[in-house]
Amino acid sequence: MTRVMLLVPVLLVVGFWVSRARRREWRRIEGRQSKIAVPWFALGFLAIVVVNLLHVLPDTANKTLNTLDTFALTMVMTALGMETRIAQIREAGPRAIATGAILHAWLIAAGSRSR
């Protein structure tokens, strides 16, 4: 659950960082400022986490939503995998591959501890 709770602040920081980079680029090109890009789905995700923590939903609804969540996550990961090409992985270089391998091992280790 800790990994899930850390997702929201990370997405907000990344969104703010990307927004800053965009604003700098816009100022350089057009000389005007843009609004901050906020990943709104992260705030919605946080709201769903709060609803789940408050145990507002009945157990049957919670189980159904968890099943739908697992299905949706499986479809997203499948779609990402289908878009991946071996050439893209090679182009990313050894540092990116090592980072991916470390993160993969971390998720497996943390996931096995949480069960």
VMD Tcl script that builds the backbone (N, CA, C; Angstrom):
set m [mol new atoms 345]
animate dup $m
set s [atomselect $m all]
$s set {name element resname resid chain x y z} {
  {N N MET 1 A 0.814 -1.189 0.000}
  {CA C MET 1 A 0.000 0.000 0.000}
  {C C MET 1 A 0.861 1.258 0.000}
  {N N THR 2 A 2.058 1.145 0.551}
  {CA C THR 2 A 2.951 2.299 0.587}
  {C C THR 2 A 3.316 2.740 -0.820}
  {N N ARG 3 A 3.548 1.777 -1.712}
  {CA C ARG 3 A 3.881 2.130 -3.095}
  {C C ARG 3 A 2.748 2.907 -3.734}
  {N N VAL 4 A 1.528 2.498 -3.454}
  {CA C VAL 4 A 0.365 3.156 -4.037}
  {C C VAL 4 A 0.226 4.572 -3.486}
  {N N MET 5 A 0.434 4.729 -2.182}
  {CA C MET 5 A 0.303 6.044 -1.570}
  {C C MET 5 A 1.398 7.003 -2.053}
  {N N LEU 6 A 2.552 6.479 -2.414}
  {CA C LEU 6 A 3.630 7.328 -2.911}
  {C C LEU 6 A 3.417 7.748 -4.356}
  {N N LEU 7 A 2.507 7.096 -5.043}
  {CA C LEU 7 A 2.254 7.417 -6.442}
  {C C LEU 7 A 1.731 8.841 -6.607}
  {N N VAL 8 A 0.832 9.269 -5.760}
  {CA C VAL 8 A 0.223 10.594 -5.895}
  {C C VAL 8 A 1.258 11.707 -5.760}
  {N N PRO 9 A 2.069 11.746 -4.680}
  {CA C PRO 9 A 3.050 12.827 -4.609}
  {C C PRO 9 A 4.059 12.805 -5.745}
  {N N VAL 10 A 4.442 11.610 -6.181}
  {CA C VAL 10 A 5.389 11.523 -7.292}
  {C C VAL 10 A 4.772 12.103 -8.562}
  {N N LEU 11 A 3.524 11.759 -8.840}
  {CA C LEU 11 A 2.869 12.286 -10.037}
  {C C LEU 11 A 2.687 13.796 -9.962}
  {N N LEU 12 A 2.376 14.314 -8.786}
  {CA C LEU 12 A 2.233 15.760 -8.647}
  {C C LEU 12 A 3.565 16.473 -8.849}
  {N N VAL 13 A 4.642 15.915 -8.312}
  {CA C VAL 13 A 5.966 16.518 -8.491}
  {C C VAL 13 A 6.380 16.462 -9.953}
  {N N VAL 14 A 6.170 15.314 -10.593}
  {CA C VAL 14 A 6.526 15.184 -12.008}
  {C C VAL 14 A 5.686 16.142 -12.849}
  {N N GLY 15 A 4.394 16.242 -12.548}
  {CA C GLY 15 A 3.539 17.173 -13.279}
  {C C GLY 15 A 3.992 18.604 -13.121}
  {N N PHE 16 A 4.392 18.982 -11.915}
  {CA C PHE 16 A 4.871 20.341 -11.683}
  {C C PHE 16 A 6.186 20.566 -12.415}
  {N N TRP 17 A 7.075 19.562 -12.384}
  {CA C TRP 17 A 8.368 19.685 -13.044}
  {C C TRP 17 A 8.190 19.826 -14.558}
  {N N VAL 18 A 7.314 19.015 -15.134}
  {CA C VAL 18 A 7.047 19.100 -16.571}
  {C C VAL 18 A 6.430 20.448 -16.904}
  {N N SER 19 A 5.542 20.916 -16.038}
  {CA C SER 19 A 4.904 22.199 -16.262}
  {C C SER 19 A 5.933 23.328 -16.254}
  {N N ARG 20 A 6.890 23.267 -15.320}
  {CA C ARG 20 A 7.933 24.292 -15.269}
  {C C ARG 20 A 8.746 24.294 -16.544}
  {N N ALA 21 A 9.084 23.103 -17.032}
  {CA C ALA 21 A 9.865 23.007 -18.266}
  {C C ALA 21 A 9.068 23.565 -19.445}
  {N N ARG 22 A 7.766 23.265 -19.480}
  {CA C ARG 22 A 6.921 23.809 -20.550}
  {C C ARG 22 A 6.833 25.325 -20.473}
  {N N ARG 23 A 6.671 25.855 -19.260}
  {CA C ARG 23 A 6.577 27.310 -19.112}
  {C C ARG 23 A 7.853 27.989 -19.590}
  {N N ARG 24 A 9.000 27.413 -19.228}
  {CA C ARG 24 A 10.263 27.992 -19.691}
  {C C ARG 24 A 10.339 27.968 -21.206}
  {N N GLU 25 A 9.930 26.849 -21.817}
  {CA C GLU 25 A 9.968 26.730 -23.272}
  {C C GLU 25 A 9.016 27.735 -23.930}
  {N N TRP 26 A 7.806 27.867 -23.356}
  {CA C TRP 26 A 6.838 28.817 -23.905}
  {C C TRP 26 A 7.366 30.248 -23.790}
  {N N ARG 27 A 7.962 30.588 -22.652}
  {CA C ARG 27 A 8.508 31.940 -22.493}
  {C C ARG 27 A 9.601 32.193 -23.512}
  {N N ARG 28 A 10.408 31.174 -23.759}
  {CA C ARG 28 A 11.493 31.329 -24.712}
  {C C ARG 28 A 10.954 31.514 -26.128}
  {N N ILE 29 A 9.920 30.747 -26.475}
  {CA C ILE 29 A 9.400 30.789 -27.841}
  {C C ILE 29 A 8.438 31.952 -28.049}
  {N N GLU 30 A 7.429 32.061 -27.183}
  {CA C GLU 30 A 6.368 33.026 -27.415}
  {C C GLU 30 A 6.395 34.221 -26.459}
  {N N GLY 31 A 7.185 34.125 -25.433}
  {CA C GLY 31 A 7.258 35.226 -24.492}
  {C C GLY 31 A 6.043 35.353 -23.592}
  {N N ARG 32 A 5.274 34.273 -23.412}
  {CA C ARG 32 A 4.116 34.320 -22.521}
  {C C ARG 32 A 4.153 33.139 -21.567}
  {N N GLN 33 A 3.370 33.224 -20.504}
  {CA C GLN 33 A 3.364 32.176 -19.492}
  {C C GLN 33 A 2.190 31.229 -19.728}
  {N N SER 34 A 2.378 29.969 -19.290}
  {CA C SER 34 A 1.301 28.991 -19.372}
  {C C SER 34 A 0.899 28.570 -17.972}
  {N N LYS 35 A -0.246 27.906 -17.867}
  {CA C LYS 35 A -0.729 27.425 -16.579}
  {C C LYS 35 A 0.031 26.179 -16.151}
  {N N ILE 36 A -0.018 25.892 -14.866}
  {CA C ILE 36 A 0.627 24.699 -14.334}
  {C C ILE 36 A -0.176 23.476 -14.750}
  {N N ALA 37 A 0.513 22.474 -15.278}
  {CA C ALA 37 A -0.146 21.223 -15.680}
  {C C ALA 37 A -0.248 20.318 -14.458}
  {N N VAL 38 A -1.461 20.023 -14.032}
  {CA C VAL 38 A -1.692 19.163 -12.877}
  {C C VAL 38 A -2.252 17.836 -13.377}
  {N N PRO 39 A -1.662 16.717 -12.959}
  {CA C PRO 39 A -2.240 15.426 -13.343}
  {C C PRO 39 A -3.511 15.171 -12.520}
  {N N TRP 40 A -4.641 15.576 -13.050}
  {CA C TRP 40 A -5.903 15.524 -12.302}
  {C C TRP 40 A -6.278 14.115 -11.899}
  {N N PHE 41 A -5.884 13.123 -12.695}
  {CA C PHE 41 A -6.227 11.751 -12.324}
  {C C PHE 41 A -5.547 11.364 -11.016}
  {N N ALA 42 A -4.400 11.977 -10.708}
  {CA C ALA 42 A -3.723 11.673 -9.438}
  {C C ALA 42 A -4.567 12.161 -8.256}
  {N N LEU 43 A -5.204 13.302 -8.409}
  {CA C LEU 43 A -6.074 13.794 -7.333}
  {C C LEU 43 A -7.315 12.913 -7.201}
  {N N GLY 44 A -7.852 12.451 -8.324}
  {CA C GLY 44 A -8.974 11.509 -8.283}
  {C C GLY 44 A -8.559 10.203 -7.630}
  {N N PHE 45 A -7.354 9.754 -7.938}
  {CA C PHE 45 A -6.829 8.547 -7.323}
  {C C PHE 45 A -6.736 8.725 -5.810}
  {N N LEU 46 A -6.258 9.878 -5.382}
  {CA C LEU 46 A -6.158 10.156 -3.950}
  {C C LEU 46 A -7.540 10.150 -3.302}
  {N N ALA 47 A -8.541 10.690 -3.990}
  {CA C ALA 47 A -9.909 10.682 -3.456}
  {C C ALA 47 A -10.427 9.252 -3.301}
  {N N ILE 48 A -10.136 8.400 -4.262}
  {CA C ILE 48 A -10.567 7.002 -4.175}
  {C C ILE 48 A -9.867 6.294 -3.016}
  {N N VAL 49 A -8.595 6.608 -2.807}
  {CA C VAL 49 A -7.861 6.017 -1.683}
  {C C VAL 49 A -8.512 6.424 -0.364}
  {N N VAL 50 A -8.902 7.695 -0.255}
  {CA C VAL 50 A -9.551 8.171 0.975}
  {C C VAL 50 A -10.887 7.456 1.183}
  {N N VAL 51 A -11.672 7.298 0.119}
  {CA C VAL 51 A -12.957 6.584 0.222}
  {C C VAL 51 A -12.714 5.150 0.681}
  {N N ASN 52 A -11.680 4.527 0.147}
  {CA C ASN 52 A -11.372 3.149 0.542}
  {C C ASN 52 A -10.924 3.080 2.001}
  {N N LEU 53 A -10.159 4.047 2.446}
  {CA C LEU 53 A -9.698 4.058 3.834}
  {C C LEU 53 A -10.837 4.281 4.823}
  {N N LEU 54 A -11.854 5.015 4.396}
  {CA C LEU 54 A -12.987 5.285 5.276}
  {C C LEU 54 A -13.985 4.126 5.331}
  {N N HIS 55 A -13.796 3.126 4.494}
  {CA C HIS 55 A -14.668 1.946 4.439}
  {C C HIS 55 A -16.133 2.344 4.232}
  {N N VAL 56 A -16.366 3.221 3.285}
  {CA C VAL 56 A -17.712 3.698 2.975}
  {C C VAL 56 A -18.480 2.663 2.160}
  {N N LEU 57 A -17.793 1.964 1.290}
  {CA C LEU 57 A -18.449 1.006 0.402}
  {C C LEU 57 A -18.648 -0.336 1.094}
  {N N PRO 58 A -19.713 -1.058 0.748}
  {CA C PRO 58 A -19.893 -2.408 1.293}
  {C C PRO 58 A -18.832 -3.357 0.732}
  {N N ASP 59 A -18.640 -4.472 1.414}
  {CA C ASP 59 A -17.600 -5.422 1.016}
  {C C ASP 59 A -17.785 -5.953 -0.397}
  {N N THR 60 A -19.016 -6.211 -0.809}
  {CA C THR 60 A -19.246 -6.741 -2.160}
  {C C THR 60 A -18.843 -5.720 -3.219}
  {N N ALA 61 A -19.170 -4.458 -2.987}
  {CA C ALA 61 A -18.784 -3.410 -3.945}
  {C C ALA 61 A -17.266 -3.259 -3.971}
  {N N ASN 62 A -16.652 -3.362 -2.806}
  {CA C ASN 62 A -15.196 -3.247 -2.727}
  {C C ASN 62 A -14.514 -4.386 -3.482}
  {N N LYS 63 A -15.021 -5.615 -3.331}
  {CA C LYS 63 A -14.445 -6.759 -4.038}
  {C C LYS 63 A -14.634 -6.623 -5.546}
  {N N THR 64 A -15.811 -6.160 -5.955}
  {CA C THR 64 A -16.074 -5.970 -7.382}
  {C C THR 64 A -15.148 -4.923 -7.966}
  {N N LEU 65 A -14.975 -3.806 -7.259}
  {CA C LEU 65 A -14.082 -2.749 -7.743}
  {C C LEU 65 A -12.632 -3.216 -7.773}
  {N N ASN 66 A -12.226 -4.024 -6.806}
  {CA C ASN 66 A -10.864 -4.563 -6.823}
  {C C ASN 66 A -10.650 -5.487 -8.017}
  {N N THR 67 A -11.665 -6.276 -8.355}
  {CA C THR 67 A -11.575 -7.151 -9.527}
  {C C THR 67 A -11.477 -6.326 -10.804}
  {N N LEU 68 A -12.300 -5.291 -10.916}
  {CA C LEU 68 A -12.237 -4.406 -12.084}
  {C C LEU 68 A -10.895 -3.684 -12.152}
  {N N ASP 69 A -10.373 -3.294 -11.005}
  {CA C ASP 69 A -9.079 -2.623 -10.946}
  {C C ASP 69 A -7.975 -3.545 -11.441}
  {N N THR 70 A -7.996 -4.782 -11.002}
  {CA C THR 70 A -6.990 -5.749 -11.433}
  {C C THR 70 A -7.088 -5.989 -12.935}
  {N N PHE 71 A -8.306 -6.094 -13.445}
  {CA C PHE 71 A -8.504 -6.287 -14.876}
  {C C PHE 71 A -7.980 -5.082 -15.659}
  {N N ALA 72 A -8.311 -3.859 -15.205}
  {CA C ALA 72 A -7.862 -2.655 -15.902}
  {C C ALA 72 A -6.341 -2.543 -15.885}
  {N N LEU 73 A -5.726 -2.850 -14.748}
  {CA C LEU 73 A -4.272 -2.804 -14.663}
  {C C LEU 73 A -3.642 -3.839 -15.585}
  {N N THR 74 A -4.234 -5.010 -15.667}
  {CA C THR 74 A -3.730 -6.046 -16.571}
  {C C THR 74 A -3.804 -5.582 -18.016}
  {N N MET 75 A -4.901 -4.940 -18.385}
  {CA C MET 75 A -5.051 -4.451 -19.761}
  {C C MET 75 A -4.039 -3.344 -20.072}
  {N N VAL 76 A -3.807 -2.470 -19.120}
  {CA C VAL 76 A -2.839 -1.388 -19.331}
  {C C VAL 76 A -1.436 -1.961 -19.508}
  {N N MET 77 A -1.061 -2.903 -18.655}
  {CA C MET 77 A 0.267 -3.497 -18.756}
  {C C MET 77 A 0.412 -4.291 -20.056}
  {N N THR 78 A -0.661 -4.945 -20.480}
  {CA C THR 78 A -0.636 -5.663 -21.753}
  {C C THR 78 A -0.447 -4.694 -22.916}
  {N N ALA 79 A -1.166 -3.580 -22.887}
  {CA C ALA 79 A -1.037 -2.581 -23.953}
  {C C ALA 79 A 0.373 -2.001 -23.995}
  {N N LEU 80 A 0.944 -1.739 -22.820}
  {CA C LEU 80 A 2.319 -1.238 -22.796}
  {C C LEU 80 A 3.286 -2.268 -23.356}
  {N N GLY 81 A 3.085 -3.506 -22.992}
  {CA C GLY 81 A 3.951 -4.564 -23.496}
  {C C GLY 81 A 3.841 -4.748 -24.997}
  {N N MET 82 A 2.638 -4.587 -25.526}
  {CA C MET 82 A 2.446 -4.747 -26.971}
  {C C MET 82 A 3.112 -3.622 -27.758}
  {N N GLU 83 A 3.260 -2.457 -27.146}
  {CA C GLU 83 A 3.885 -1.323 -27.817}
  {C C GLU 83 A 5.408 -1.347 -27.720}
  {N N THR 84 A 5.948 -2.210 -26.884}
  {CA C THR 84 A 7.393 -2.246 -26.669}
  {C C THR 84 A 8.075 -3.021 -27.783}
  {N N ARG 85 A 9.121 -2.437 -28.294}
  {CA C ARG 85 A 9.921 -3.096 -29.329}
  {C C ARG 85 A 11.324 -3.336 -28.765}
  {N N ILE 86 A 11.925 -4.445 -29.127}
  {CA C ILE 86 A 13.274 -4.779 -28.656}
  {C C ILE 86 A 14.256 -3.687 -29.062}
  {N N ALA 87 A 14.088 -3.131 -30.246}
  {CA C ALA 87 A 14.983 -2.063 -30.703}
  {C C ALA 87 A 14.895 -0.837 -29.779}
  {N N GLN 88 A 13.706 -0.536 -29.284}
  {CA C GLN 88 A 13.556 0.584 -28.363}
  {C C GLN 88 A 14.295 0.324 -27.058}
  {N N ILE 89 A 14.259 -0.905 -26.606}
  {CA C ILE 89 A 14.958 -1.254 -25.368}
  {C C ILE 89 A 16.462 -1.112 -25.570}
  {N N ARG 90 A 16.962 -1.571 -26.712}
  {CA C ARG 90 A 18.389 -1.426 -26.998}
  {C C ARG 90 A 18.792 0.029 -27.107}
  {N N GLU 91 A 17.937 0.851 -27.722}
  {CA C GLU 91 A 18.237 2.274 -27.869}
  {C C GLU 91 A 18.270 2.998 -26.523}
  {N N ALA 92 A 17.507 2.509 -25.560}
  {CA C ALA 92 A 17.477 3.149 -24.252}
  {C C ALA 92 A 18.827 3.074 -23.565}
  {N N GLY 93 A 19.583 2.044 -23.833}
  {CA C GLY 93 A 20.915 1.930 -23.271}
  {C C GLY 93 A 20.958 1.115 -21.993}
  {N N PRO 94 A 22.167 0.791 -21.553}
  {CA C PRO 94 A 22.320 -0.086 -20.389}
  {C C PRO 94 A 21.855 0.551 -19.071}
  {N N ARG 95 A 21.981 1.863 -18.939}
  {CA C ARG 95 A 21.547 2.497 -17.688}
  {C C ARG 95 A 20.034 2.388 -17.518}
  {N N ALA 96 A 19.292 2.601 -18.587}
  {CA C ALA 96 A 17.837 2.483 -18.509}
  {C C ALA 96 A 17.415 1.043 -18.248}
  {N N ILE 97 A 18.095 0.106 -18.865}
  {CA C ILE 97 A 17.780 -1.303 -18.644}
  {C C ILE 97 A 18.099 -1.699 -17.206}
  {N N ALA 98 A 19.238 -1.228 -16.678}
  {CA C ALA 98 A 19.595 -1.521 -15.291}
  {C C ALA 98 A 18.582 -0.905 -14.327}
  {N N THR 99 A 18.148 0.311 -14.610}
  {CA C THR 99 A 17.141 0.951 -13.761}
  {C C THR 99 A 15.845 0.155 -13.775}
  {N N GLY 100 A 15.425 -0.281 -14.948}
  {CA C GLY 100 A 14.221 -1.100 -15.050}
  {C C GLY 100 A 14.342 -2.403 -14.300}
  {N N ALA 101 A 15.514 -3.037 -14.379}
  {CA C ALA 101 A 15.725 -4.302 -13.671}
  {C C ALA 101 A 15.699 -4.098 -12.158}
  {N N ILE 102 A 16.300 -3.010 -11.689}
  {CA C ILE 102 A 16.293 -2.713 -10.251}
  {C C ILE 102 A 14.872 -2.450 -9.773}
  {N N LEU 103 A 14.112 -1.658 -10.516}
  {CA C LEU 103 A 12.729 -1.379 -10.143}
  {C C LEU 103 A 11.875 -2.649 -10.169}
  {N N HIS 104 A 12.118 -3.497 -11.143}
  {CA C HIS 104 A 11.387 -4.765 -11.234}
  {C C HIS 104 A 11.654 -5.628 -10.001}
  {N N ALA 105 A 12.917 -5.742 -9.635}
  {CA C ALA 105 A 13.276 -6.526 -8.446}
  {C C ALA 105 A 12.672 -5.903 -7.188}
  {N N TRP 106 A 12.694 -4.579 -7.113}
  {CA C TRP 106 A 12.126 -3.885 -5.954}
  {C C TRP 106 A 10.626 -4.168 -5.829}
  {N N LEU 107 A 9.900 -4.091 -6.924}
  {CA C LEU 107 A 8.458 -4.327 -6.888}
  {C C LEU 107 A 8.140 -5.777 -6.511}
  {N N ILE 108 A 8.927 -6.716 -7.014}
  {CA C ILE 108 A 8.697 -8.110 -6.664}
  {C C ILE 108 A 8.958 -8.327 -5.173}
  {N N ALA 109 A 10.063 -7.780 -4.671}
  {CA C ALA 109 A 10.411 -7.964 -3.258}
  {C C ALA 109 A 9.375 -7.283 -2.356}
  {N N ALA 110 A 8.989 -6.058 -2.693}
  {CA C ALA 110 A 8.016 -5.345 -1.867}
  {C C ALA 110 A 6.639 -5.992 -1.963}
  {N N GLY 111 A 6.287 -6.512 -3.130}
  {CA C GLY 111 A 4.997 -7.169 -3.296}
  {C C GLY 111 A 4.916 -8.476 -2.531}
  {N N SER 112 A 6.029 -9.201 -2.485}
  {CA C SER 112 A 6.005 -10.466 -1.766}
  {C C SER 112 A 5.965 -10.250 -0.246}
  {N N ARG 113 A 6.495 -9.145 0.234}
  {CA C ARG 113 A 6.445 -8.834 1.658}
  {C C ARG 113 A 5.058 -8.412 2.108}
  {N N SER 114 A 4.307 -7.777 1.233}
  {CA C SER 114 A 3.001 -7.237 1.614}
  {C C SER 114 A 1.923 -8.315 1.720}
  {N N ARG 115 A 2.190 -9.501 1.245}
  {CA C ARG 115 A 1.176 -10.553 1.270}
  {C C ARG 115 A 1.317 -11.406 2.452}
}
mol reanalyze $m
mol bondsrecalc $m
mol representation Tube
mol addrep $m
